[in-house]
Amino acid sequence: MINIFMYLSHKILMKEKICLIAPYKDLLFFTKNDSTEEYNNLIVKKYASLSEVLNIGKEFQEQGGEIVITRGGSAKLLRDNTSLVVIDIEISSYEIIKTLQQIKDKKSPLGIVGYKNAVYKCAYLARILGFGETYEIMYDQKSSYDEYIKDLEELIYNKKVTNFIGDTVLLNTLEKKRYYIDYYLIKSEDNSIYRAYKKAVKFLEYKKQEEEKNLYFDLIVSNVDCGLILTSLNGNLKEVNKIAKNLLNIKITETRSIFTVFPELENLTKNIKKESLLDINGEQVLVTFSLVEREKTKYYLFILRRVTNIERLARVPLENKNKAKYTWNDIVTNDKKFKEAIEIAKVYSQTDENILITGESGTGKELLAQSIHNDSYRSKFPFIAFNCANIAETLIESELFGYEEGAFTGANKKGKKGLFELADNGTIFLDEISEIPYHLQSKFLRVLEEKSFRRVGGEENISVNIRIIAASNKDLKDLAAEEKFRKDLYYRLNVLEIRTVPLRERKKDILLIGEFFLKRELLNYPEYSIDDFKDILIKISEFDFLGNVRELKNLLKRIVILKTMLKLSNDKILTQLKVKENIEINTEFSNMTLYEIEKNIILKTLEEEKGNKAKASIRLGIDRGKIDRILKK
């Protein structure tokens, strides 16, 4: 119902925006059967001679009109004297030929009067149709109306031209002066009018989409928890949001450089670190800046954040294990949809709201999460990643919330901090959030809403300053409808959403990502180059890769081993990798010894468990000592 209402509202608004100004009255009557109703309902139609068209156009513009459809002299006058968008009804060759065929006497001289483009086309077609002598008068090439009349009367009285053809220029003249001539007006067909009308509608729809997009970004910019300032490289202000205005507490005009008011900002642009803690109007503010480019013009983007607790900013730098290592530069894609998702993610990174990343496994959800963290003001603080599906339900609560001394049998005597505490001031990334047990979701919701919680077995509330990024390869909305996931938690998580794109929907990226991974794999094999794998890459780009980038990466590791160590030809490798109906036929162990098979399985399991030997040993049913012995052989 909402969509229908929006559609009808949009159509009603269109009628106030588009006007057909007809330079001759027949143009007002549109007879195209299949589109007559839409056309007549969605356009304002007016008749105006050349002397009246400016007044009509300006009056329409004052009433909120934006687009005028017309032709010839009317189009030129409106374009030169108003800010209206003017769409020409183009004169087609068919319309000219149809008009020329009405002239029976082809031997007598023919006068062609109008605007340059129409005159040129008409003169050319007249010669093709066998007309004799032709005389052209191009109205827009004349210096004055008197000069045009002088040339016209020269043709009528001295050259004895009695047959004239052209656009509405001569028609307007004949309304003022009487000449004994036959004039054939080139009239626009319904198709030409309708094409111009559809261009107008398309322009309005595009404009509406751009306005909605701008409104969307304005809402984000206005509601982020930091000040945003966009300036030219000279410091001239281009955009500033409400928080920045309050922080600066000064009126700055576009003609005055912000650098004259706050020279500290100009100094920051010369700073390699690109961030600084500044005193602005007696308040401590963390300022970061970046150089951005739009439509080949470069700007400075300054981000200002109040420092409410300086001690938090003075904390010891992170340990390596709690750092996010990926940035936007690590995301490899040429896909339009995925690039749009990345651009949205870059905007979201500058806010402090919760983010939900949805998409299939292996499509880069953690890559996006780490990039968002590294592009945020929390980048110097911990990034904690936790996969909710990789740990037993009974341990999830103690892992996330921590526990006090003696909270349960086997608990550390000193207690233990949970991941929420370890992520304080930073970001916690919760992958496969759908797997959090239902009974824990209310406690998790409290962390989101109040930024506080209690450890297992504890009585004291612990407050944290964290940003939560969640990810899921399942539809949380559907799970909420099935009461397998709390609705209030879903809505609290889904403040800002990003959807990743599966690899099968961006086939061209397979070659690009494949080359990226191959470069890394071939570092240990200098005698091989990417060119040695080109044919294989092209062939595997036809695969669906249901496991997405993760499957592609593992497949390439296998390909490199088969080619570099077993010296298999490309054809034999492709036979090993043959895929039919999305089911991969695994024959990689056919030429291996028992020891090689054991080692291969262990390495693959360790890779899947990110090098965690304890988890790998549990999955394989062997102890860690045996894993070490097999790997050392």
HELIX and SHEET records of a PDB file:
HELIX    1   1 ILE A    2  LYS A   15  1                                  14    
HELIX    2   2 LYS A   25  LEU A   28  5                                   4    
HELIX    3   3 ASN A   33  SER A   35  5                                   3    
HELIX    4   4 THR A   36  ASN A   41  1                                   6    
HELIX    5   5 VAL A   53  GLU A   62  1                                  10    
HELIX    6   6 GLY A   72  ASN A   81  1                                  10    
HELIX    7   7 SER A   93  LEU A  100  1                                   8    
HELIX    8   8 LYS A  116  ILE A  128  1                                  13    
HELIX    9   9 TYR A  139  GLN A  141  5                                   3    
HELIX   10  10 TYR A  145  GLU A  153  1                                   9    
HELIX   11  11 GLU A  154  ASN A  158  3                                   5    
HELIX   12  12 THR A  168  LYS A  176  1                                   9    
HELIX   13  13 ASP A  190  ASN A  223  1                                  34    
HELIX   14  14 LYS A  242  LEU A  248  1                                   7    
HELIX   15  15 ILE A  258  VAL A  261  1                                   4    
HELIX   16  16 PRO A  263  THR A  269  1                                   7    
HELIX   17  17 ILE A  310  LEU A  313  1                                   4    
HELIX   18  18 ASN A  320  ASN A  322  5                                   3    
HELIX   19  19 TRP A  328  ASP A  330  5                                   3    
HELIX   20  20 LYS A  336  SER A  349  1                                  14    
HELIX   21  21 LYS A  365  ASN A  374  1                                  10    
HELIX   22  22 GLU A  393  PHE A  401  1                                   9    
HELIX   23  23 LEU A  419  LEU A  422  1                                   4    
HELIX   24  24 ILE A  433  GLU A  435  5                                   3    
HELIX   25  25 TYR A  438  LEU A  440  5                                   3    
HELIX   26  26 GLN A  441  GLU A  450  1                                  10    
HELIX   27  27 LEU A  476  ALA A  481  1                                   6    
HELIX   28  28 LYS A  487  LEU A  493  1                                   7    
HELIX   29  29 LEU A  503  GLU A  505  5                                   3    
HELIX   30  30 LYS A  508  GLU A  521  1                                  14    
HELIX   31  31 LEU A  522  ASN A  524  5                                   3    
HELIX   32  32 ILE A  530  PHE A  533  5                                   4    
HELIX   33  33 LYS A  534  ILE A  540  1                                   7    
HELIX   34  34 ASN A  548  THR A  564  1                                  17    
HELIX   35  35 ASN A  570  GLN A  576  1                                   7    
HELIX   36  36 LEU A  594  GLU A  608  1                                  15    
HELIX   37  37 LYS A  613  LEU A  620  1                                   8    
HELIX   38  38 ARG A  624  LYS A  632  1                                   9    
SHEET    1   A 4 VAL A  44  TYR A  47  0                                        
SHEET    2   A 4 ILE A  18  ALA A  22  1                                        
SHEET    3   A 4 ILE A  67  THR A  70  1                                        
SHEET    4   A 4 VAL A  85  ASP A  88  1                                        
SHEET    1   B 4 THR A 134  MET A 138  0                                        
SHEET    2   B 4 LEU A 110  GLY A 114  1                                        
SHEET    3   B 4 ASN A 163  GLY A 166  1                                        
SHEET    4   B 4 ASP A 182  LEU A 185  1                                        
SHEET    1   C 5 LEU A 237  VAL A 240  0                                        
SHEET    2   C 5 GLY A 227  THR A 231 -1                                        
SHEET    3   C 5 THR A 297  ARG A 306 -1                                        
SHEET    4   C 5 GLU A 283  ARG A 294 -1                                        
SHEET    5   C 5 GLU A 275  ILE A 280 -1                                        
SHEET    1   D 5 PHE A 383  ASN A 387  0                                        
SHEET    2   D 5 THR A 427  ASP A 431  1                                        
SHEET    3   D 5 ARG A 467  SER A 472  1                                        
SHEET    4   D 5 ILE A 355  THR A 358  1                                        
SHEET    5   D 5 LEU A 496  ARG A 499  1                                        
SHEET    1   E 2 GLY A 402  TYR A 403  0                                        
SHEET    2   E 2 LYS A 416  LYS A 417 -1                                        
SHEET    1   F 2 SER A 452  PHE A 453  0                                        
SHEET    2   F 2 ILE A 462  SER A 463 -1                                        
SHEET    1   G 2 VAL A 579  LYS A 580  0                                        
SHEET    2   G 2 ILE A 583  GLU A 584 -1                                        
END                                                                             
